[in-house]
Amino acid sequence: KKDIPAVNFIIHEIHCRRNIEICPYCSDSIPKSEMKNHIESEHVQVTCKCRMKMENSLLKDHEASSCPLRPVLCQFCDIQLAFNKLQEHELYCGARTEPCGRCGRHVLLRELKEHPRVCG
């Protein structure tokens, strides 16, 4: 899968056929001596804490961006909680009030960013 000078092509092709395999799962070129390790480390099925099964190589991305149990911060109180609990928590948390430093009115936390535009 790389450009090879035409002069070296035959020798390169012989070398590749002896030493390189194509992974049946991801189609990467892997040295034959490392194929077993590659499959065991990259393509073995693992189970995430959310009980979803996937290849080990996909787990890190899943945990960072799509796992419903990934940790996230509440925008109002900075408490860390699971993503699937965030919406319910922020509905409750955003309904708390804080006094405005300028007008003294109690303002919902979810409206605090917009309040300065209408502040008396």
C-alpha positions as CSV (number, residue, x, y, z in Angstrom):
1,K,0.0,0.0,0.0
2,K,2.9,2.3,-0.6
3,D,4.7,3.7,-3.6
4,I,7.7,1.7,-4.5
5,P,10.3,2.6,-7.2
6,A,9.8,0.4,-10.2
7,V,13.5,-0.8,-9.9
8,N,12.8,-2.2,-6.4
9,F,9.3,-3.5,-7.1
10,I,10.1,-7.2,-7.6
11,I,12.3,-7.5,-4.6
12,H,9.8,-5.5,-2.5
13,E,7.0,-7.8,-3.6
14,I,8.9,-10.9,-2.7
15,H,9.7,-9.4,0.7
16,C,6.1,-8.4,1.4
17,R,4.7,-11.8,0.4
18,R,7.0,-13.5,2.8
19,N,6.7,-11.1,5.8
20,I,3.5,-9.1,5.6
21,E,-0.2,-10.1,5.9
22,I,-3.3,-8.1,5.4
23,C,-5.5,-8.0,8.5
24,P,-8.8,-9.7,7.7
25,Y,-10.6,-7.2,10.0
26,C,-9.1,-3.8,9.2
27,S,-7.1,-4.5,6.0
28,D,-4.0,-3.0,7.5
29,S,-0.6,-4.4,6.4
30,I,0.8,-6.2,9.5
31,P,4.1,-8.1,9.8
32,K,3.2,-11.8,10.0
33,S,5.1,-12.2,13.3
34,E,2.8,-9.5,14.8
35,M,-0.5,-10.6,13.4
36,K,-1.7,-12.6,16.3
37,N,-0.8,-9.8,18.7
38,H,-2.5,-7.2,16.5
39,I,-5.8,-9.2,16.4
40,E,-5.7,-9.8,20.1
41,S,-5.0,-6.2,21.0
42,E,-7.1,-4.4,18.3
43,H,-9.9,-6.6,17.3
44,V,-10.8,-8.6,20.4
45,Q,-14.4,-8.0,21.5
46,V,-14.7,-6.1,24.8
47,T,-17.7,-4.9,26.8
48,C,-17.9,-1.2,27.8
49,K,-19.3,-0.3,31.3
50,C,-22.6,0.5,29.5
51,R,-22.7,-3.1,28.4
52,M,-22.2,-2.4,24.7
53,K,-19.8,-4.8,22.9
54,M,-17.2,-3.6,20.4
55,E,-13.7,-4.1,19.2
56,N,-11.0,-3.0,21.7
57,S,-9.7,-0.5,19.1
58,L,-13.1,1.4,19.2
59,L,-13.5,1.5,23.0
60,K,-11.5,4.7,23.7
61,D,-13.5,6.7,21.1
62,H,-16.8,5.2,22.4
63,E,-16.0,6.1,26.0
64,A,-15.0,9.6,25.0
65,S,-17.9,10.6,22.7
66,S,-20.8,8.2,22.6
67,C,-21.1,6.2,25.7
68,P,-24.2,7.1,27.7
69,L,-22.2,6.6,30.9
70,R,-19.3,8.9,29.9
71,P,-18.6,11.6,32.5
72,V,-19.7,15.1,31.8
73,L,-19.9,18.3,33.9
74,C,-23.1,20.1,34.7
75,Q,-23.0,23.6,33.2
76,F,-24.5,25.2,36.3
77,C,-22.7,23.5,39.2
78,D,-19.7,21.7,37.6
79,I,-20.6,18.4,39.3
80,Q,-19.5,15.4,37.2
81,L,-22.2,12.9,36.3
82,A,-23.0,10.3,33.7
83,F,-24.1,11.7,30.3
84,N,-27.4,9.9,30.5
85,K,-28.2,11.7,33.8
86,L,-27.2,15.2,32.6
87,Q,-30.5,16.4,31.1
88,E,-32.6,15.5,34.1
89,H,-29.9,17.0,36.5
90,E,-29.6,20.3,34.5
91,L,-33.4,20.8,34.4
92,Y,-33.4,20.7,38.2
93,C,-30.1,22.5,38.7
94,G,-30.8,25.2,36.2
95,A,-34.1,26.0,38.1
96,R,-32.1,27.2,41.1
97,T,-31.8,31.0,41.5
98,E,-29.0,33.4,42.3
99,P,-29.4,37.1,43.1
100,C,-28.2,39.4,40.3
101,G,-25.4,41.6,41.5
102,R,-26.7,44.6,39.5
103,C,-30.5,44.6,40.0
104,G,-30.8,42.3,43.0
105,R,-33.5,40.1,41.4
106,H,-33.3,36.4,41.8
107,V,-32.6,34.9,38.4
108,L,-32.8,31.2,37.3
109,L,-29.3,29.8,36.7
110,R,-30.4,28.7,33.2
111,E,-31.3,32.4,32.4
112,L,-28.2,33.9,34.1
113,K,-26.3,34.3,30.8
114,E,-29.1,36.1,29.1
115,H,-30.1,38.2,32.1
116,P,-27.6,41.1,31.6
117,R,-29.4,42.1,28.4
118,V,-32.7,42.6,30.3
119,C,-31.2,43.7,33.7
120,G,-32.8,46.8,34.9
